[in-house]
């Protein structure tokens, strides 16, 4: 029985089932844009939401930063305004060209590869440490001086 612990565990899990299967707990969060509040609805009590009727709780979230956020383990997005979203790359393209960069479209795969290869092939100067050679020379001079003094009988 101990050798089949995974089998026993899976069998017990299958017989018990999912304990929350009859609880239909949902939370819905709409996407929002800068300057708007995000609408939240749930069918169970959630801290920060107001009860409207039986099994209906609603509220609003105020978000400061764009991006993905979470509320009560539900993820939602907070985006730029429509005006900013539709700007496109025209300004970015000019800026990229002024600074020596390029803007590619998704169908220019070969050009992207070449640009990356060209960008990555830069020469690097390496410095070689020659202090070891100076130390070896100094040690050789020191030992030859000791040998010379021993031969001459000086201390």
Secondary structure, DSSP 4 states (H G I P E B T S, - for coil): -GGGHHHHHHHHHHHH--TTTT----EEE--EETTSPEEEEESS--TT-EEEETTEEEEEE---SSEEEEETTEEEEEE--HHHHT--SHHHHHHHHHTT-----TT-HHHHHHHHHHHH----------HHHHHHHHHHHHHHHHHHHHHHT--
